Amino acid sequence: MKDFATQIVRTLQQAGHQAYLVGGCVRDLLLGREPTDYDVATDATPDQVMRMFPRSYGVGAKFGVVLVSEGEGGAAQTGTGDEANNSTVVEVATFRSDMGYSDGRHPDQVRYTKDPKEDVQRRDFTINGLLLEPLKNEVLDFVGGQADIKASIIRTIGEPGHRFREDKLRMLRAVRFAARLGYTIHPATFDAIKRLAPEINQVSHERIREELSKMLTEGHSRVAFELLQETGLLQQVLPEVAAMRGVQQPPQFHPEGDVWIHTLLLLENLPQPCPKTLAWAALLHDVGKPPTFRVAPDRIRFDGHVDVGVKMAVQIFRRLRFSNHEAEQISALIANHMRFADVQRMKESTLKRFLRLPHFEQHLELHRLDCISAHGDLSLYDFTREKLTSMPEEQIRPAPLITGNDLISAGYKPGPSFKEILSALEDAQLEGRLHTKEDALEFAQREFPL
């Protein structure tokens, strides 16, 4: 992708324009990291860019943004946008200054400029405000970004309050960059976040969800959520998680501390790469504990915290606009995370049904994380893992011996009883008591006589 971005810069320069790599890709290159994407800044207008690169399209042309697609065989024809889905895409933005952000996200007015120094003043953080001339490998730094990279500091470009009022999501991005890079947020920037944290909910729920998901899956989620709590952002975006702090747990099961500390340990131990659904389940698996906390004569208890937690999680998913698929999987992880306590006592049929839950590997991993972040006893994890690996797939998901049509042929009338009969037949099959269609029909006629 760097070669393609460099070629775009070269083409723009050969046409008499200024052009540089800009933003996060420059930061990552200076840090020796492989950028996930590349952006180019230029004094060419969007119309000029689109004329030079026929395989391009304006997704934010009124803000000076054009996407240029390499595609198969390079630039070839005018793009509609769809063909870029499976090709290398570079964002090319015209130098500009932004005026007014009345919606807290988009500039009210954009003015193009020929001055790259003016362009970087509108960007969020100094470490993201660097320009790189890739043909000469020269860095242009008008905002002190290189010094802040060396000092490991997240600092806004210009006055922090002004930057955050332009786009409130930048407060969450400051936390995410600090966690991911292991940087410290500059005191003035940190104070502005604390002061403006209550305004974060002016940002769309979808954008908040995506930033939180990145924090959870980029490998430094414990630090990110500690920073969210310290800045006051956590109370605003996930008050249900903020409520975990100070909620004590029975020390015989949770010597590590309260629900908040336990949850942070899960986040710290998340595998990399980590599925988004597993990461969110690790965060929310005990979200039902704060409202169900009580001190019983024998110990601290959280009666019904799983059911309460699932209901709370569903509300969070609705609020943050999760997809149905993601919401269902995370809810299932929360709903089933306490069932591992019973695996050694489960009937064979119940255990097999448990093992065939969709994405069971995530259920097993959540249990492992739960254990190592608490008492450290992995005996139930080892038992379940051994069962899972030792049972052939056909034992866990055997083909039905008979169907509803077979029951009808045997003289049964379709109705609600069919579900009960077929379920009982499957139990007996999973437990190894039935092996043939004849066995199944005989079982049905014996246990459910006509």
N, C-alpha and C positions, 0 to 999 in steps of 0.2 A: 504493500500500500504506500510506503514511503516513496518508492520509485515513481508511482503514478502521481502522487502529490507534487513531487519535485518536477515532474514533466509539466504539470499544470503551471507551476511557477515559471519554468523556463519559457513556455509558450507565451505567457502573459508578458514576460520581460522582453521577449523578442518582438512583441507587438508594441513596445514602447511604454509599458505600464510598470509600476512598482508592484511587487508581489513577494509575499513572505509566508512561511509556515507560522502559525500563531496558536497561542492558547495551551491547552493541556498537553498536546503532542510535543511541544517544545519543552515544557516542564519535564515530561517523562523521558525525552531523549537526553536532557542534561543530567537526569538521575540514573541513566543507564537502563531505563525500563522500556519495554516494547509498547508503544502507544496502541490503544484499541481503535482509534480513528485519527484522522488528520483533517485540519482546517487550514484554509488559505485565506489571507487578507490581501486586498489589492485596491488600487485606486480606479480600476476599471469598473464601469457601471454594470448593473445586472444585464442590461441589453447587450453591452459589448461582450460580456462573458459568454452569454448564450449564443452570440454570433460566432465566437471563436471556438466554442465547444458544442457542436451540433447535438451531441448526446448529453443534453443537460436540461434542467427544468427548474422553474422557480417555485420553491415551496414557501419562501418568505421574501418574495421579490420586493414587496413594499418596504421591507426592512433591509433590503440590499443583499439577500441571501439566495444563492443559486447552488443546486447540487449538480455536480459533474460526475457522470458515470463512465467508468472505463469500459464496462461491458465486455462482450466476447469480441476480441479482435480490435479493441480500442474504440475511439470515437467514430461513429459511423453515420447516425441519422438523428433527427430531432426526437427527443425522448418525451414520453408522456408521464414518466414516473414509474410505471409498472415494471419496465424492463430492468430497472436498477435494483430490484429486490434481490437478484442473484448475482450482482456484480459489485466491484469495488466502487465506492462512492465517496467523494470528497466534497465538503462544504466550502464554497467560495463566497466570501462576504466582502462587500465594498466598504472601504474606509468610511466611517460615519461618526457623527456625534448625535446623541439622542436627547430629545427635549421633552420632559414631562412624562410621568408614569402614573396617570390617574387611576389605572386599573391594577396597579401594583405588580405588573408583569411586562406589559408591552409599552414601548415608547409612544407617546401621543404624536410625535413628529420626528422624522429622521432627516438629517441634512448630510449629504455626501461631502466628503472632504478629500483633499489630496495629501493630507498630512498624517502619516502613520502614528505620530505621537499623539495627535488628537483622538485617533481611533481607540488606542489602548486605554485612554482615560475613562471610557464608558464600561470597561470590563470589571469583573467582580474582585478578584484577588491578585496581588502582585505576582504571585507565582504562576498565574494564568495570563499575565499581561506581557509576556515576552514574545518577541518576533525573531525568527530565524531565517536568514538567507541561506538556503540549503546548498546552492551552487558554490558559494564561497565559505560556507560553514561559519557565518558571522552572526552573532546575536545582537539584536537591538533591544536595549533595556532602558525604557524611559520611566520606569516605576519602582526600581529597586528590587525587582523580582529575584535576580541572581543572589543578592545579599540575603534575602529572606529564605531562599532555598538553602544556602550555606548555614544559616542560623536556625533552620527548621521552624519557620514561623508562618502562620496563616494570618495575613493582614489585608484588609480591604484596600483597594486603590481609592485614595481620597477619603473623605469623612465617612466613617462606618455607618452612621445613621442614615445618611443620604443614600449610600449604596444599597442598604437593606430595604429602605422604603421604595426604591425602584423595583425591586423584586424580592419579596419576603422569603422566597424559597432559598435565597442565598444564605440565610441563617442555617438551614439544614445542611446546605452544601459545605459551609465552613466546618461544621462538625464532622461531616463525612470525610473531607480532605484531611483534616487533622488526625482522625483515627486511622485512615488508610495509610498516610505517609508517616505517621508517628511524630507529627508536628505539634507545636504549642500554638494556641490561638492568642494573638497579640492582645494585651490587656484592654486597649481601647475598643478593639473589635469584639472581644468577649463581653465587655460591659454593654455595648450596643445591643448584642444579642439578648442579654438578660433583660434589658429595658424594653425591647420590642417583641420579645417572645409571645406575648398575648395576641399579637397581630398575625402570627403564622397561619391561623385558620382562615385568613383572607385568601390564602392560596388554595387552588382546587385540590379536592381530596385525592384525585388521581396522581397529581404531581407529588404530594406528600407521601403517598403510598410507594411510589417508585423510588424516592430518596431513601425511605426507610428500608425498602427491600435491598437496595444497594448496600446500605450499611450492614445489613444482616448477612450478606453473601460475599462481601469483598475480603473477608478474612480477619477483620479487626472489630467485630461487632460488640465485644464487651466494652472496649474503650469508647466506641461510638455512643453506646447507651449510657455509659457513665457521664460522658460530656452532655448528652441530651438532658440528663437529670440535673447536672450542675448549672446549665444555662437556663433552666426553667422551660425548655422546649418540650420535654417529655410530658409534663403535666398538661400541656396544651394539646399535643397530638395523640397521646396514648395515656390518658389519666388512669385507665384501668391498670396499666403497668406501673405507673408512678405510685399507685396505692400499695404495691408490694413492699415498699420500704418500711422496715420496722415491724412487720408482721412475723412474730416469732413462730418457730416450729419445734416439735418435740426433739430434744437433743439426741435421744437414742436412735432416731432415724435420720436426723439432719444435724450432725455436729458442725457443719460448715457455717450455720447461721440462719438468718431470716429468709423469707421467700425471695426477696430482692437479690441477696447474695447468691442464693442457690441458682436463680435464673441467670445471673451474670456468669456463673461458672459454666452453665450449659452453653452460653454464647461463646465463651472463651474456648470451649472444647469442640465447637462445631467443626466437622471435617471440611476440607477444601479439595476440590470444589464442593459446594453445598447446594442441594436443591432448595429453591425458595420456600417450598411448602414445609420442608423439614426445619428450616431456620425460623419461620414464623411459628411453627408448633413448639419449638424449643422456647421461644419467647413467651408464648401464651399458654403453655401446658398447665401452669398453676394459677392462671388468672382468676380462677374461681375461689382461691384460698382467702384473700382478704375479706370478702363479704360473708364467708362461712366460718371464720375463726371463732373458736370458743374454747374456754378452759374448762375441761371436765375434771371430775375428781381424780381420775387416773393420769391424764395427760392432756396436752393441747390436741384438739381435734378440728377437722375440717369436713364435717358431715355434708355429703352431697356436692363436694367442690367440683367434681368432674362434670356433672350435669349443669351446674351453675356456670362453670367455665365455658362449656360449649355454647350456652345461650349468650354469654357475654361476647365470646369470640364472633358469633354470627352477627351481633350488632356492630362489632368493629369492622367486619368484612363488608357489611352494607354501607357503613359510613365511609370507608376508604375505597369503595367501588371495586372490590375484588371480583375476578371472574368466578362463575359458578363452579368451574372445575377446581380452581385453587381453593375456594372456600370449602368445598366438600372434602377435599383431601386433608386440609389442615384440621377441620372439625373432626374428621375420623381419627386423626392422630391424637388429638386431645381426648376424645371420647374413649379411646382404647388404651391409653397409656398406663392405667392402673391394673389392667387385666393380666399383666405379666405376673402379678402376685399369685395368681391361681393356676398358672400353666401346669404345674406338677400334679394338680388335683383334677384337671379337666378330663372329662370323658374323651375318648379318642375322637369321636365325631366333633365335639366342641373344639378340641385343639386343632383339628384339620381345618375346620371352618375359620378359625382364628388365623392360621398360617396362610390362608388363601385370600386374606384381605388385600385389596389393590395396593400395590407398592409396599408390600409387607416389609421390605428391607428398610424403609423409612421408619416404620413402627419399631423394628428391632434396634435401629440406631438411636432413636429417641430414648428407648429404655436404657441403652448403654450409657448415653449421656446423662440421663437422670440418675443412674447409679453412681457413676464416677464423680458426679457433682454433689454427692451426698455421702452415703455410708460406704461406698466403694465395693459392695458385695455384688459380684457379677455371676453368681451361681445360676440365677434364673435366666440370665442372658445366655450363658453357656448351654444350659439345658435346651432352651428354645432354638438356639442356633444349631445344636446337634440334631434335634428333631427335624429341623427344616432341611438340613443337608443330607440327612440319611433317608428321608422319605422320597421315593420317586414321585414325579409330578402326577402320574396316574393314580397314585394312592391319595393324594391331596385333592385332586379334581377328577375323580373317576367319571366316566360316561354313565348317565342314568341307566339302570337296568330296565326300567319300564317308564312309559310316558302316560300322560293323561289319556291319550287315544287307546293305549293298552287297557287302562282301567275301564273305559267305555265299552271296549270289546268284551271285557269280562263281566259286564252287566251293571257297572256303577253309573249312577246318574251324575252328570257334571254339576258342581256346586261348591260351596265354601269348604266342604269336607275334603275336596281334592288336595288342597294345599297341606292339610294336616296329614293325609295319607302319604303324599309324596315326600314330605319332610321326614316322617317316621321311617319310610323306606330308605331315604338317603342316610339317616343316622345309622341304621342297621348295616348298610353297605359300607359306610366309612369305618365302622367298628369291626368289619370283617365277618359279619354274621350272614351276609347274603353275597352270593357270587354269580348267580345266573338269573335270567329272566324268570324261569320257573320258580326259583327260590323266592323271588320278589312277589310274584302273583300269589303264591301259597301264603306268604307272610301277610299280604294285604287281606286276603280272604279270612285268615285266622284272627288278625288283630282288628279288622274293620269289616265284620260280616255284613253281607247284603241284607 
